């Protein structure tokens, strides 16, 4: 597994976990959970933007 493939998988898993945690936080009762959920969803958007630029920059490098 190349470093690019590992990085891609790691970022995708991070986006998934951050999204799930954000949804849980928003749906939970309490101010702290709501704030953590919102921050997590903002992080999800940030990591998605990062993933877009990462794929754009390294599209010429193979995944193997």
PDB file of N, H, CA, C and O in Angstrom:
ATOM      1  N   UNK A   1       0.852  -1.171   0.000  1.00  0.00           N
ATOM      2  CA  UNK A   1       0.000   0.000   0.000  1.00  0.00           C
ATOM      3  C   UNK A   1       0.901   1.238   0.000  1.00  0.00           C
ATOM      4  O   UNK A   1       1.790   1.379   0.841  1.00  0.00           O
ATOM      5  N   UNK A   2       0.655   2.115  -0.946  1.00  0.00           N
ATOM      6  H   UNK A   2      -0.066   2.001  -1.629  1.00  0.00           H
ATOM      7  CA  UNK A   2       1.482   3.311  -1.056  1.00  0.00           C
ATOM      8  C   UNK A   2       1.083   4.337   0.000  1.00  0.00           C
ATOM      9  O   UNK A   2       0.032   4.234   0.632  1.00  0.00           O
ATOM     10  N   UNK A   3       1.939   5.308   0.167  1.00  0.00           N
ATOM     11  H   UNK A   3       2.793   5.392  -0.346  1.00  0.00           H
ATOM     12  CA  UNK A   3       1.666   6.378   1.113  1.00  0.00           C
ATOM     13  C   UNK A   3       0.443   7.179   0.685  1.00  0.00           C
ATOM     14  O   UNK A   3      -0.329   7.637   1.527  1.00  0.00           O
ATOM     15  N   UNK A   4       0.266   7.347  -0.620  1.00  0.00           N
ATOM     16  H   UNK A   4       0.893   6.975  -1.304  1.00  0.00           H
ATOM     17  CA  UNK A   4      -0.901   8.075  -1.120  1.00  0.00           C
ATOM     18  C   UNK A   4      -2.185   7.312  -0.801  1.00  0.00           C
ATOM     19  O   UNK A   4      -3.169   7.918  -0.378  1.00  0.00           O
ATOM     20  N   UNK A   5      -2.191   6.019  -0.993  1.00  0.00           N
ATOM     21  H   UNK A   5      -1.391   5.527  -1.337  1.00  0.00           H
ATOM     22  CA  UNK A   5      -3.370   5.210  -0.693  1.00  0.00           C
ATOM     23  C   UNK A   5      -3.680   5.246   0.796  1.00  0.00           C
ATOM     24  O   UNK A   5      -4.837   5.396   1.188  1.00  0.00           O
ATOM     25  N   UNK A   6      -2.653   5.108   1.626  1.00  0.00           N
ATOM     26  H   UNK A   6      -1.713   4.986   1.308  1.00  0.00           H
ATOM     27  CA  UNK A   6      -2.852   5.168   3.073  1.00  0.00           C
ATOM     28  C   UNK A   6      -3.436   6.520   3.475  1.00  0.00           C
ATOM     29  O   UNK A   6      -4.367   6.581   4.279  1.00  0.00           O
ATOM     30  N   UNK A   7      -2.900   7.590   2.927  1.00  0.00           N
ATOM     31  H   UNK A   7      -2.144   7.540   2.274  1.00  0.00           H
ATOM     32  CA  UNK A   7      -3.384   8.931   3.246  1.00  0.00           C
ATOM     33  C   UNK A   7      -4.843   9.095   2.812  1.00  0.00           C
ATOM     34  O   UNK A   7      -5.653   9.668   3.541  1.00  0.00           O
ATOM     35  N   UNK A   8      -5.166   8.596   1.641  1.00  0.00           N
ATOM     36  H   UNK A   8      -4.509   8.130   1.049  1.00  0.00           H
ATOM     37  CA  UNK A   8      -6.537   8.682   1.132  1.00  0.00           C
ATOM     38  C   UNK A   8      -7.503   7.920   2.042  1.00  0.00           C
ATOM     39  O   UNK A   8      -8.561   8.441   2.395  1.00  0.00           O
ATOM     40  N   UNK A   9      -7.150   6.703   2.420  1.00  0.00           N
ATOM     41  H   UNK A   9      -6.291   6.279   2.134  1.00  0.00           H
ATOM     42  CA  UNK A   9      -8.006   5.901   3.304  1.00  0.00           C
ATOM     43  C   UNK A   9      -8.127   6.567   4.669  1.00  0.00           C
ATOM     44  O   UNK A   9      -9.218   6.619   5.238  1.00  0.00           O
ATOM     45  N   UNK A  10      -7.024   7.072   5.197  1.00  0.00           N
ATOM     46  H   UNK A  10      -6.138   7.029   4.735  1.00  0.00           H
ATOM     47  CA  UNK A  10      -7.033   7.720   6.504  1.00  0.00           C
ATOM     48  C   UNK A  10      -7.939   8.950   6.505  1.00  0.00           C
ATOM     49  O   UNK A  10      -8.699   9.152   7.453  1.00  0.00           O
ATOM     50  N   UNK A  11      -7.872   9.762   5.474  1.00  0.00           N
ATOM     51  H   UNK A  11      -7.255   9.598   4.704  1.00  0.00           H
ATOM     52  CA  UNK A  11      -8.709  10.957   5.399  1.00  0.00           C
ATOM     53  C   UNK A  11     -10.177  10.569   5.231  1.00  0.00           C
ATOM     54  O   UNK A  11     -11.046  11.189   5.845  1.00  0.00           O
ATOM     55  N   UNK A  12     -10.472   9.559   4.414  1.00  0.00           N
ATOM     56  H   UNK A  12      -9.766   9.056   3.915  1.00  0.00           H
ATOM     57  CA  UNK A  12     -11.865   9.132   4.237  1.00  0.00           C
ATOM     58  C   UNK A  12     -12.460   8.599   5.540  1.00  0.00           C
ATOM     59  O   UNK A  12     -13.607   8.902   5.867  1.00  0.00           O
ATOM     60  N   UNK A  13     -11.696   7.818   6.275  1.00  0.00           N
ATOM     61  H   UNK A  13     -10.764   7.572   6.009  1.00  0.00           H
ATOM     62  CA  UNK A  13     -12.174   7.297   7.559  1.00  0.00           C
ATOM     63  C   UNK A  13     -12.356   8.439   8.557  1.00  0.00           C
ATOM     64  O   UNK A  13     -13.316   8.443   9.328  1.00  0.00           O
ATOM     65  N   UNK A  14     -11.449   9.397   8.546  1.00  0.00           N
ATOM     66  H   UNK A  14     -10.669   9.394   7.920  1.00  0.00           H
ATOM     67  CA  UNK A  14     -11.567  10.555   9.435  1.00  0.00           C
ATOM     68  C   UNK A  14     -12.809  11.371   9.113  1.00  0.00           C
ATOM     69  O   UNK A  14     -13.495  11.836  10.023  1.00  0.00           O
ATOM     70  N   UNK A  15     -13.107  11.550   7.836  1.00  0.00           N
ATOM     71  H   UNK A  15     -12.550  11.172   7.096  1.00  0.00           H
ATOM     72  CA  UNK A  15     -14.310  12.275   7.432  1.00  0.00           C
ATOM     73  C   UNK A  15     -15.548  11.528   7.902  1.00  0.00           C
ATOM     74  O   UNK A  15     -16.482  12.137   8.423  1.00  0.00           O
ATOM     75  N   UNK A  16     -15.560  10.231   7.725  1.00  0.00           N
ATOM     76  H   UNK A  16     -14.801   9.736   7.302  1.00  0.00           H
ATOM     77  CA  UNK A  16     -16.712   9.429   8.141  1.00  0.00           C
ATOM     78  C   UNK A  16     -16.931   9.514   9.647  1.00  0.00           C
ATOM     79  O   UNK A  16     -18.050   9.766  10.093  1.00  0.00           O
ATOM     80  N   UNK A  17     -15.880   9.308  10.432  1.00  0.00           N
ATOM     81  H   UNK A  17     -14.971   9.103  10.069  1.00  0.00           H
ATOM     82  CA  UNK A  17     -16.006   9.364  11.890  1.00  0.00           C
ATOM     83  C   UNK A  17     -16.416  10.756  12.363  1.00  0.00           C
ATOM     84  O   UNK A  17     -17.251  10.887  13.257  1.00  0.00           O
ATOM     85  N   UNK A  18     -15.838  11.782  11.774  1.00  0.00           N
ATOM     86  H   UNK A  18     -15.159  11.675  11.047  1.00  0.00           H
ATOM     87  CA  UNK A  18     -16.179  13.143  12.159  1.00  0.00           C
ATOM     88  C   UNK A  18     -17.632  13.453  11.838  1.00  0.00           C
ATOM     89  O   UNK A  18     -18.310  14.115  12.623  1.00  0.00           O
ATOM     90  N   UNK A  19     -18.117  12.987  10.703  1.00  0.00           N
ATOM     91  H   UNK A  19     -17.567  12.449  10.064  1.00  0.00           H
ATOM     92  CA  UNK A  19     -19.508  13.216  10.326  1.00  0.00           C
ATOM     93  C   UNK A  19     -20.464  12.506  11.286  1.00  0.00           C
ATOM     94  O   UNK A  19     -21.443  13.094  11.744  1.00  0.00           O
ATOM     95  N   UNK A  20     -20.176  11.246  11.586  1.00  0.00           N
ATOM     96  H   UNK A  20     -19.380  10.768  11.214  1.00  0.00           H
ATOM     97  CA  UNK A  20     -21.036  10.481  12.490  1.00  0.00           C
ATOM     98  C   UNK A  20     -21.039  11.114  13.880  1.00  0.00           C
ATOM     99  O   UNK A  20     -22.096  11.231  14.499  1.00  0.00           O
ATOM    100  N   UNK A  21     -19.880  11.519  14.374  1.00  0.00           N
ATOM    101  H   UNK A  21     -19.022  11.424  13.870  1.00  0.00           H
ATOM    102  CA  UNK A  21     -19.807  12.166  15.681  1.00  0.00           C
ATOM    103  C   UNK A  21     -20.558  13.490  15.672  1.00  0.00           C
ATOM    104  O   UNK A  21     -21.234  13.825  16.645  1.00  0.00           O
ATOM    105  N   UNK A  22     -20.447  14.245  14.583  1.00  0.00           N
ATOM    106  H   UNK A  22     -19.898  13.973  13.793  1.00  0.00           H
ATOM    107  CA  UNK A  22     -21.153  15.512  14.474  1.00  0.00           C
ATOM    108  C   UNK A  22     -22.659  15.344  14.486  1.00  0.00           C
ATOM    109  O   UNK A  22     -23.366  16.110  15.141  1.00  0.00           O
ATOM    110  N   UNK A  23     -23.154  14.349  13.767  1.00  0.00           N
ATOM    111  H   UNK A  23     -22.579  13.727  13.235  1.00  0.00           H
ATOM    112  CA  UNK A  23     -24.597  14.088  13.766  1.00  0.00           C
ATOM    113  C   UNK A  23     -25.054  13.667  15.156  1.00  0.00           C
ATOM    114  O   UNK A  23     -26.101  14.113  15.624  1.00  0.00           O
ATOM    115  N   UNK A  24     -24.280  12.814  15.820  1.00  0.00           N
ATOM    116  H   UNK A  24     -23.429  12.452  15.439  1.00  0.00           H
ATOM    117  CA  UNK A  24     -24.629  12.404  17.183  1.00  0.00           C
ATOM    118  C   UNK A  24     -24.658  13.610  18.115  1.00  0.00           C
ATOM    119  O   UNK A  24     -25.570  13.743  18.930  1.00  0.00           O
ATOM    120  N   UNK A  25     -23.663  14.488  17.998  1.00  0.00           N
ATOM    121  H   UNK A  25     -22.922  14.380  17.336  1.00  0.00           H
ATOM    122  CA  UNK A  25     -23.594  15.649  18.868  1.00  0.00           C
ATOM    123  C   UNK A  25     -24.749  16.607  18.664  1.00  0.00           C
ATOM    124  O   UNK A  25     -25.265  17.172  19.629  1.00  0.00           O
ATOM    125  N   UNK A  26     -25.159  16.794  17.430  1.00  0.00           N
ATOM    126  H   UNK A  26     -24.741  16.334  16.647  1.00  0.00           H
ATOM    127  CA  UNK A  26     -26.262  17.702  17.139  1.00  0.00           C
ATOM    128  C   UNK A  26     -27.584  17.117  17.631  1.00  0.00           C
ATOM    129  O   UNK A  26     -28.463  17.856  18.073  1.00  0.00           O
ATOM    130  N   UNK A  27     -27.726  15.814  17.557  1.00  0.00           N
ATOM    131  H   UNK A  27     -27.012  15.213  17.198  1.00  0.00           H
ATOM    132  CA  UNK A  27     -28.974  15.181  17.963  1.00  0.00           C
ATOM    133  C   UNK A  27     -29.060  14.935  19.466  1.00  0.00           C
ATOM    134  O   UNK A  27     -30.143  14.635  19.969  1.00  0.00           O
ATOM    135  N   UNK A  28     -27.960  15.053  20.191  1.00  0.00           N
ATOM    136  H   UNK A  28     -27.081  15.297  19.782  1.00  0.00           H
ATOM    137  CA  UNK A  28     -27.955  14.824  21.641  1.00  0.00           C
ATOM    138  C   UNK A  28     -28.494  16.040  22.374  1.00  0.00           C
ATOM    139  O   UNK A  28     -28.573  17.142  21.832  1.00  0.00           O
ATOM    140  N   UNK A  29     -28.863  15.801  23.628  1.00  0.00           N
ATOM    141  H   UNK A  29     -28.800  14.906  24.069  1.00  0.00           H
ATOM    142  CA  UNK A  29     -29.306  16.901  24.487  1.00  0.00           C
ATOM    143  C   UNK A  29     -28.089  17.513  25.168  1.00  0.00           C
ATOM    144  O   UNK A  29     -27.172  16.799  25.573  1.00  0.00           O
ATOM    145  N   UNK A  30     -28.086  18.802  25.288  1.00  0.00           N
ATOM    146  H   UNK A  30     -28.832  19.382  24.959  1.00  0.00           H
ATOM    147  CA  UNK A  30     -27.002  19.477  25.995  1.00  0.00           C
ATOM    148  C   UNK A  30     -26.252  20.437  25.099  1.00  0.00           C
ATOM    149  O   UNK A  30     -26.110  20.225  23.894  1.00  0.00           O
ATOM    150  N   UNK A  31     -25.784  21.488  25.716  1.00  0.00           N
ATOM    151  H   UNK A  31     -25.899  21.661  26.694  1.00  0.00           H
ATOM    152  CA  UNK A  31     -25.075  22.532  24.977  1.00  0.00           C
ATOM    153  C   UNK A  31     -23.685  22.075  24.547  1.00  0.00           C
ATOM    154  O   UNK A  31     -23.254  22.356  23.429  1.00  0.00           O
ATOM    155  N   UNK A  32     -22.991  21.376  25.427  1.00  0.00           N
ATOM    156  H   UNK A  32     -23.342  21.147  26.335  1.00  0.00           H
ATOM    157  CA  UNK A  32     -21.634  20.938  25.106  1.00  0.00           C
ATOM    158  C   UNK A  32     -21.637  19.970  23.926  1.00  0.00           C
ATOM    159  O   UNK A  32     -20.797  20.076  23.031  1.00  0.00           O
ATOM    160  N   UNK A  33     -22.572  19.036  23.923  1.00  0.00           N
ATOM    161  H   UNK A  33     -23.254  18.951  24.650  1.00  0.00           H
ATOM    162  CA  UNK A  33     -22.653  18.081  22.820  1.00  0.00           C
ATOM    163  C   UNK A  33     -22.996  18.788  21.510  1.00  0.00           C
ATOM    164  O   UNK A  33     -22.470  18.440  20.453  1.00  0.00           O
ATOM    165  N   UNK A  34     -23.881  19.781  21.587  1.00  0.00           N
ATOM    166  H   UNK A  34     -24.308  20.064  22.445  1.00  0.00           H
ATOM    167  CA  UNK A  34     -24.249  20.538  20.390  1.00  0.00           C
ATOM    168  C   UNK A  34     -23.046  21.284  19.829  1.00  0.00           C
ATOM    169  O   UNK A  34     -22.820  21.283  18.619  1.00  0.00           O
ATOM    170  N   UNK A  35     -22.278  21.917  20.703  1.00  0.00           N
ATOM    171  H   UNK A  35     -22.462  21.918  21.686  1.00  0.00           H
ATOM    172  CA  UNK A  35     -21.092  22.645  20.242  1.00  0.00           C
ATOM    173  C   UNK A  35     -20.060  21.698  19.639  1.00  0.00           C
ATOM    174  O   UNK A  35     -19.480  21.990  18.593  1.00  0.00           O
ATOM    175  N   UNK A  36     -19.832  20.564  20.299  1.00  0.00           N
ATOM    176  H   UNK A  36     -20.303  20.326  21.148  1.00  0.00           H
ATOM    177  CA  UNK A  36     -18.887  19.585  19.751  1.00  0.00           C
ATOM    178  C   UNK A  36     -19.370  19.044  18.413  1.00  0.00           C
ATOM    179  O   UNK A  36     -18.572  18.830  17.501  1.00  0.00           O
ATOM    180  N   UNK A  37     -20.682  18.821  18.296  1.00  0.00           N
ATOM    181  H   UNK A  37     -21.330  18.995  19.038  1.00  0.00           H
ATOM    182  CA  UNK A  37     -21.241  18.342  17.042  1.00  0.00           C
ATOM    183  C   UNK A  37     -21.059  19.334  15.918  1.00  0.00           C
ATOM    184  O   UNK A  37     -20.700  18.951  14.805  1.00  0.00           O
ATOM    185  N   UNK A  38     -21.300  20.600  16.189  1.00  0.00           N
ATOM    186  H   UNK A  38     -21.593  20.912  17.094  1.00  0.00           H
ATOM    187  CA  UNK A  38     -21.133  21.635  15.167  1.00  0.00           C
ATOM    188  C   UNK A  38     -19.666  21.747  14.761  1.00  0.00           C
ATOM    189  O   UNK A  38     -19.354  21.814  13.572  1.00  0.00           O
ATOM    190  N   UNK A  39     -18.765  21.768  15.744  1.00  0.00           N
ATOM    191  H   UNK A  39     -19.019  21.713  16.710  1.00  0.00           H
ATOM    192  CA  UNK A  39     -17.331  21.815  15.420  1.00  0.00           C
ATOM    193  C   UNK A  39     -16.898  20.603  14.612  1.00  0.00           C
ATOM    194  O   UNK A  39     -16.067  20.720  13.711  1.00  0.00           O
ATOM    195  N   UNK A  40     -17.449  19.455  14.922  1.00  0.00           N
ATOM    196  H   UNK A  40     -18.124  19.360  15.653  1.00  0.00           H
ATOM    197  CA  UNK A  40     -17.117  18.241  14.194  1.00  0.00           C
ATOM    198  C   UNK A  40     -17.611  18.315  12.753  1.00  0.00           C
ATOM    199  O   UNK A  40     -16.913  17.893  11.831  1.00  0.00           O
ATOM    200  N   UNK A  41     -18.801  18.846  12.562  1.00  0.00           N
ATOM    201  H   UNK A  41     -19.368  19.188  13.311  1.00  0.00           H
ATOM    202  CA  UNK A  41     -19.326  18.982  11.195  1.00  0.00           C
ATOM    203  C   UNK A  41     -18.531  20.012  10.401  1.00  0.00           C
ATOM    204  O   UNK A  41     -18.326  19.843   9.199  1.00  0.00           O
ATOM    205  N   UNK A  42     -18.087  21.066  11.054  1.00  0.00           N
ATOM    206  H   UNK A  42     -18.253  21.203  12.031  1.00  0.00           H
ATOM    207  CA  UNK A  42     -17.216  22.039  10.380  1.00  0.00           C
ATOM    208  C   UNK A  42     -15.895  21.367   9.995  1.00  0.00           C
ATOM    209  O   UNK A  42     -15.364  21.605   8.910  1.00  0.00           O
ATOM    210  N   UNK A  43     -15.373  20.531  10.887  1.00  0.00           N
ATOM    211  H   UNK A  43     -15.804  20.338  11.768  1.00  0.00           H
ATOM    212  CA  UNK A  43     -14.164  19.769  10.575  1.00  0.00           C
ATOM    213  C   UNK A  43     -14.375  18.808   9.422  1.00  0.00           C
ATOM    214  O   UNK A  43     -13.469  18.589   8.617  1.00  0.00           O
ATOM    215  N   UNK A  44     -15.567  18.232   9.337  1.00  0.00           N
ATOM    216  H   UNK A  44     -16.303  18.410   9.991  1.00  0.00           H
ATOM    217  CA  UNK A  44     -15.887  17.338   8.226  1.00  0.00           C
ATOM    218  C   UNK A  44     -15.818  18.090   6.902  1.00  0.00           C
ATOM    219  O   UNK A  44     -15.268  17.590   5.921  1.00  0.00           O
ATOM    220  N   UNK A  45     -16.376  19.282   6.886  1.00  0.00           N
ATOM    221  H   UNK A  45     -16.823  19.688   7.683  1.00  0.00           H
ATOM    222  CA  UNK A  45     -16.324  20.094   5.664  1.00  0.00           C
ATOM    223  C   UNK A  45     -14.881  20.458   5.337  1.00  0.00           C
ATOM    224  O   UNK A  45     -14.466  20.396   4.180  1.00  0.00           O
ATOM    225  N   UNK A  46     -14.123  20.835   6.351  1.00  0.00           N
ATOM    226  H   UNK A  46     -14.460  20.886   7.291  1.00  0.00           H
ATOM    227  CA  UNK A  46     -12.717  21.179   6.134  1.00  0.00           C
ATOM    228  C   UNK A  46     -11.899  20.019   5.595  1.00  0.00           C
ATOM    229  O   UNK A  46     -11.092  20.191   4.681  1.00  0.00           O
ATOM    230  N   UNK A  47     -12.108  18.836   6.163  1.00  0.00           N
ATOM    231  H   UNK A  47     -12.763  18.696   6.906  1.00  0.00           H
ATOM    232  CA  UNK A  47     -11.381  17.666   5.669  1.00  0.00           C
ATOM    233  C   UNK A  47     -11.821  17.283   4.261  1.00  0.00           C
ATOM    234  O   UNK A  47     -11.015  16.778   3.480  1.00  0.00           O
ATOM    235  N   UNK A  48     -13.075  17.512   3.929  1.00  0.00           N
ATOM    236  H   UNK A  48     -13.730  17.923   4.563  1.00  0.00           H
ATOM    237  CA  UNK A  48     -13.554  17.222   2.571  1.00  0.00           C
ATOM    238  C   UNK A  48     -12.904  18.157   1.560  1.00  0.00           C
ATOM    239  O   UNK A  48     -12.533  17.732   0.466  1.00  0.00           O
ATOM    240  N   UNK A  49     -12.767  19.426   1.925  1.00  0.00           N
ATOM    241  H   UNK A  49     -13.069  19.771   2.814  1.00  0.00           H
ATOM    242  CA  UNK A  49     -12.079  20.380   1.049  1.00  0.00           C
ATOM    243  C   UNK A  49     -10.618  19.973   0.896  1.00  0.00           C
ATOM    244  O   UNK A  49     -10.068  20.004  -0.205  1.00  0.00           O
ATOM    245  N   UNK A  50      -9.992  19.590   2.011  1.00  0.00           N
ATOM    246  H   UNK A  50     -10.439  19.564   2.905  1.00  0.00           H
ATOM    247  CA  UNK A  50      -8.601  19.120   1.961  1.00  0.00           C
ATOM    248  C   UNK A  50      -8.465  17.910   1.043  1.00  0.00           C
ATOM    249  O   UNK A  50      -7.522  17.827   0.256  1.00  0.00           O
ATOM    250  N   UNK A  51      -9.405  16.974   1.143  1.00  0.00           N
ATOM    251  H   UNK A  51     -10.171  17.041   1.782  1.00  0.00           H
ATOM    252  CA  UNK A  51      -9.363  15.782   0.297  1.00  0.00           C
ATOM    253  C   UNK A  51      -9.459  16.159  -1.176  1.00  0.00           C
ATOM    254  O   UNK A  51      -8.750  15.590  -2.007  1.00  0.00           O
ATOM    255  N   UNK A  52     -10.325  17.110  -1.507  1.00  0.00           N
ATOM    256  H   UNK A  52     -10.900  17.572  -0.832  1.00  0.00           H
ATOM    257  CA  UNK A  52     -10.458  17.559  -2.890  1.00  0.00           C
ATOM    258  C   UNK A  52      -9.128  18.098  -3.419  1.00  0.00           C
ATOM    259  O   UNK A  52      -8.701  17.729  -4.512  1.00  0.00           O
ATOM    260  N   UNK A  53      -8.471  18.972  -2.646  1.00  0.00           N
ATOM    261  H   UNK A  53      -8.818  19.272  -1.757  1.00  0.00           H
ATOM    262  CA  UNK A  53      -7.199  19.532  -3.095  1.00  0.00           C
ATOM    263  C   UNK A  53      -6.084  18.495  -3.093  1.00  0.00           C
ATOM    264  O   UNK A  53      -5.192  18.546  -3.940  1.00  0.00           O
ATOM    265  N   UNK A  54      -6.124  17.563  -2.161  1.00  0.00           N
ATOM    266  H   UNK A  54      -6.849  17.521  -1.473  1.00  0.00           H
ATOM    267  CA  UNK A  54      -5.138  16.482  -2.142  1.00  0.00           C
ATOM    268  C   UNK A  54      -5.239  15.644  -3.410  1.00  0.00           C
ATOM    269  O   UNK A  54      -4.227  15.354  -4.048  1.00  0.00           O
ATOM    270  N   UNK A  55      -6.462  15.252  -3.779  1.00  0.00           N
ATOM    271  H   UNK A  55      -7.284  15.487  -3.261  1.00  0.00           H
ATOM    272  CA  UNK A  55      -6.640  14.441  -4.983  1.00  0.00           C
ATOM    273  C   UNK A  55      -6.275  15.225  -6.235  1.00  0.00           C
ATOM    274  O   UNK A  55      -5.726  14.659  -7.180  1.00  0.00           O
ATOM    275  N   UNK A  56      -6.571  16.510  -6.252  1.00  0.00           N
ATOM    276  H   UNK A  56      -7.017  16.969  -5.484  1.00  0.00           H
ATOM    277  CA  UNK A  56      -6.231  17.344  -7.397  1.00  0.00           C
ATOM    278  C   UNK A  56      -4.714  17.478  -7.554  1.00  0.00           C
ATOM    279  O   UNK A  56      -4.198  17.442  -8.671  1.00  0.00           O
ATOM    280  N   UNK A  57      -4.006  17.631  -6.440  1.00  0.00           N
ATOM    281  H   UNK A  57      -4.426  17.661  -5.533  1.00  0.00           H
ATOM    282  CA  UNK A  57      -2.567  17.820  -6.488  1.00  0.00           C
ATOM    283  C   UNK A  57      -1.817  16.534  -6.855  1.00  0.00           C
ATOM    284  O   UNK A  57      -0.820  16.582  -7.576  1.00  0.00           O
ATOM    285  N   UNK A  58      -2.293  15.387  -6.362  1.00  0.00           N
ATOM    286  H   UNK A  58      -3.103  15.348  -5.776  1.00  0.00           H
ATOM    287  CA  UNK A  58      -1.564  14.141  -6.544  1.00  0.00           C
ATOM    288  C   UNK A  58      -2.248  13.180  -7.528  1.00  0.00           C
ATOM    289  O   UNK A  58      -2.089  11.965  -7.412  1.00  0.00           O
ATOM    290  N   UNK A  59      -2.994  13.708  -8.479  1.00  0.00           N
ATOM    291  H   UNK A  59      -3.123  14.695  -8.573  1.00  0.00           H
ATOM    292  CA  UNK A  59      -3.679  12.841  -9.422  1.00  0.00           C
ATOM    293  C   UNK A  59      -2.730  12.117 -10.373  1.00  0.00           C
ATOM    294  O   UNK A  59      -3.095  11.089 -10.943  1.00  0.00           O
ATOM    295  N   UNK A  60      -1.541  12.629 -10.548  1.00  0.00           N
ATOM    296  H   UNK A  60      -1.244  13.464 -10.085  1.00  0.00           H
ATOM    297  CA  UNK A  60      -0.587  12.000 -11.461  1.00  0.00           C
ATOM    298  C   UNK A  60       0.210  10.865 -10.805  1.00  0.00           C
ATOM    299  O   UNK A  60       0.930  10.146 -11.499  1.00  0.00           O
ATOM    300  N   UNK A  61       0.097  10.694  -9.499  1.00  0.00           N
ATOM    301  H   UNK A  61      -0.488  11.278  -8.935  1.00  0.00           H
ATOM    302  CA  UNK A  61       0.812   9.630  -8.787  1.00  0.00           C
ATOM    303  C   UNK A  61      -0.135   8.435  -8.650  1.00  0.00           C
ATOM    304  O   UNK A  61      -1.296   8.600  -8.276  1.00  0.00           O
ATOM    305  N   UNK A  62       0.363   7.236  -8.951  1.00  0.00           N
ATOM    306  H   UNK A  62       1.306   7.102  -9.255  1.00  0.00           H
ATOM    307  CA  UNK A  62      -0.486   6.049  -8.911  1.00  0.00           C
ATOM    308  C   UNK A  62      -0.812   5.656  -7.463  1.00  0.00           C
ATOM    309  O   UNK A  62      -0.125   6.060  -6.525  1.00  0.00           O
ATOM    310  N   UNK A  63      -1.876   4.857  -7.307  1.00  0.00           N
ATOM    311  H   UNK A  63      -2.434   4.528  -8.069  1.00  0.00           H
ATOM    312  CA  UNK A  63      -2.322   4.424  -5.982  1.00  0.00           C
ATOM    313  C   UNK A  63      -1.595   3.162  -5.511  1.00  0.00           C
ATOM    314  O   UNK A  63      -1.719   2.809  -4.338  1.00  0.00           O
ATOM    315  N   UNK A  64      -0.865   2.487  -6.345  1.00  0.00           N
ATOM    316  H   UNK A  64      -0.765   2.774  -7.298  1.00  0.00           H
ATOM    317  CA  UNK A  64      -0.222   1.235  -5.960  1.00  0.00           C
ATOM    318  C   UNK A  64       1.153   1.421  -5.407  1.00  0.00           C
ATOM    319  O   UNK A  64       1.809   0.446  -5.043  1.00  0.00           O
TER     320      UNK A  64
END
